[in-house]
Amino acid sequence: MTLSIGYSPCPNDTFIFYALAHEKLKTELEFSEILMDVEGLNERALNKELDITKASFYAFGFLRENYGLLHSGSALGRGCGPLIVAKKPIKLSELVHSSIAIPGKMTTAYLLLQLFEPCIKIVEMPFDRIMNAVSLGTVDAGLVIHEGRFTYQNYNLVKLVDLGEWWEEETGLPIPLGGILARRELGAGMIRKIDDLVKKSVEYAFRNRGQTKEYIRSNAQELDDEVIEQHIQLYVNDYTLDIGDGIVAIEKLLETAEELNLIPHCDKPVFID
């Protein structure tokens, strides 16, 4: 049986899925990998095009009828949230009158921006073009994710707000960024099998970090080894192996978005066990 699996070319995802993509795990299942930006994956999942996919937790709010969350593979933690950056300091009172580039309307970064300050003029663009657009003055500010957290200063930009830090102060919870989803139609038994394979893939990568480097580097937007390593260390952690009590943060994010009518109500369980 061949299953389609979508994930981003970012170092944390290629690290997580290295073993699955390179047939390092014993399984009768085969996987057809699709690597693309997470917003593109969000859109493909909305059309039910992927059996398994990385998705933003904001997008999960629109996908819950058809997809359930795996226990393994999530990006969730502390000190890892999106940043608002600009060429020069901007007062928060002036931010509402500024144009801000965002990496997609279904990204968790954009959900956090709406929770922080809903009345902001946004401009959508691919995440890897945002810092350059801010540097050139095409937009007043940018919402940066992924490796942008480590490289925005290379563009002579300054940090205005750390939205992950803001979320942590508001809720006391880690920030849930994205998770691995599986189509509910696959059934609980198959989904448990996939969940186990994703966990084993993460464990394999931790045990064989040297093997993963070429694959990660060949797909990374940022080729600096130090930045790649920082990226993996920040976004791949114990929650990636098993969400555990991180589910509280995910439920809080979804409940907050639902209360503000930013996502539709859904009675389906988060997990398919």
N, C-alpha and C positions, 0 to 999 in steps of 0.2 A: 504493500500500500504506500502510495506517495502522497505526502502532505505538503502543501505550500506553507512556507514560513517566512514572514517578513520582519526585518530588523534594520536598524540604521547603520551607516558606515562608521559611526562614532566608536572610539576605542572601547568603551564599556560594553557595547553590544557585540562587537566582533570578538572581544575577549570571552564573553559569555557563550557565544555560539560557535567558537572555533572548533570544538570537539565534534559537535553535530555536523557542521559544514564539511569537516574533513574525515568523516566516518571513523572517528576514534572510539565510538561507543558501540557495544554489541546490541543490535536491535534488528528486528525484521522490517521496521519502518524505514522508508526513504523520505528524504526531505528535499524539496525544491526551494532554494533560497532566493529571496527578492530583497536586495539592499536598496533602500531609498530613505530620504529624509522622513522624519517621524510624522510630519504633517501630511506627506503623501501617503504614508501607511495608514494614518487616521482616515483619510478619504477612501482608500481602498477597502478598509474594514467596514465603513459605512455602506459600501456596496456589496458587502459579504463576499469579497473576492479572495480572501485569505483564510486558510484553516487556522493558522496560528500567527499571531502578530504582536510586535511591540506597539504600544499605543500610549498616548498621553492619558493621564488619569482624568483630565477634563473630557477627552474624547470618549473615554469609557462610560461617562455619564450618558452619552448618546448611543452607546453600543450594547448596553446591558441586556436588552431583549434578546440579542443574538449571540453574545459572547460572554464567557465567564473568565474570571481572573485565575491565573496559575499561582501557586504558592511560591514558586521560584522565578527568578529572573528580573525582579522589580528594581527600579532605581528609586531609592527612598533613603533619607538620612538627614543629618544635620550639617549645616554649613555648606549646603550644595544647591541652594536655590538660585533662580534667575536674578540678574542685576539690571537696573536701569542705569545706563551710562550716557554721558554727553561730552561735548568738547570742553565745556566749562561749567562750573557750578550753576545750578538753577534752583531757585527756591521752590519748595514743594507747593507753595501757593501759586506759583507761576506754571507749574507742571501741567495743570489742567488746560492751559492755553497753548501748550506745545504739541508738536507732532511727534509721535513715537513709533518707530518701526518695530513691528512684532513678527515673530517667526511662524505665525499661523493662528487662525481664530479658534482652533481646537487644541492648542497647546496648553499645558498646565500653566506655563508662564503667563499666557494671556488671561487665564482664569484668575490667577493671583493678582494681576494688574487690575482686573475689574473689581476684585474684592478690596484692593487697596485704594483705588481711585477710579470709579466707573466712568467719569465724564472726561475722557481723554481722546483726542484725535489720533487715530491709529493709521498706519500704513503697513500693509502686509508685504513681506519679502522673504526669500530664503534666508535661513538663519546665518549662513556663512557670508552674506552680503551686508548684514546689518552694521557691523562696526565700520566698514568702509563708507557706507552711506552717511553715518553720523560724522565721521572724520571729514568727509567732503562737504558737509552742511546740507545734504539733500533732505535730511530730517533733523529735528532739534535734539532728539534723544533716541536711544535704542534699547530694546529689551533683549539682553544677550543670554544665551544658554550654552550648554556643552562646554567646549574648551574656551569659549569667549570669556569665561570666568577667570581664566589664567592669562589671557593674552590682550585684553582690552587696553592695557597700558601701552602696548606696542603701537597702538594707533593714537597715542597721546590723548586718551579719553580719561574721564574721571568718573568714579562711581557716585551716583546720586542716592540710590536706594538698593538695599539687598532685600528682595522680596521674600526669600527663604527665611532670613533672620527675622523679618517682620512677622511672618506666619508663626515662627517658633515662639516669639514673644507674646503674640496674641493667644495662642492655643496651648503652648507648652509641649507641642507635638512635633515630631520630625516632619519634613516636607515630603509628600509623596509626588514624584514627578511622572513616572511612567511604569507600566507593567506589561507582562506578557499575557495575552488573551488567547483563548481557544474557542472555536465555534461550539455552541451548546449542542448542535446537531451531532457532533462526534460522539456524544454519550459519555457518561461518567467514567466508565472503565477505560476507554481510550484516552480521555483527558488525564486521568491519574498516571497512565503510562507515559504520556508526553511530559507531564509535570516532573516525573521522576527523571526522565532523560535530560531535561533542562537543568535540574539540580546537579546531575552527574557531569554535565558539560561544564558547569561553573567549577565544580570540584576538580575536574581534569585540568582546567586552565590554571587554577591556583597551584596545582602540583607540577605543571609543565609550562611555566611562564615563558621560558626561552622559545618553545615551539610556536607560541602564539604571535611572537613579535613581527615576523614578516607579514603575516596576514593582516594584523592590526595596522601596521605602517602603510601597507598598500592601499588601504581604504580611508585612512585618516585625513581629515581636512588640515590638521596641524601636524607637521612631520617631525617636529622637535621631540626627541625621545623623552626628555624630562617632562614636557607638557603631557605627552601620552601617558606616562606613568602616573602623573598627578591626577589625570582624568580617571584612570582606572581605580586608583586608591580611593578617590572621593565617591565615585558612583557605584562601585562594586564592593559590597560589604556583607555583613551577616544577614541583613534584610534581603539581599539578593539570593542567598541560599534558601531562606525561608522567611516570609513576611512576618510570621509570628504576631507579636503585639503591635506591629506596624499597621495592622488592619484597622486599628482605632483611628489612626491619622487619615487613612483612605476614606473610611466611613464619614469622618468629620468633614473632609473636603467635599465629598459628594452631597452630604446632607446640607451643607452651607450653600452649595451651588443650587440645589433643588429648592431650598427655601426662598432663594432670590430669583427663582424661575429662569436660571441660566442653563439648566438641563431638565429634561422631562422626568416625571416621577416614574419609578420602576419598582415592582414588587419582587422581581427575580433576585435570588441570592447572589452575592458577590462571587463566591466560589461554587464550583460544581463538584461535589464530593460524593 
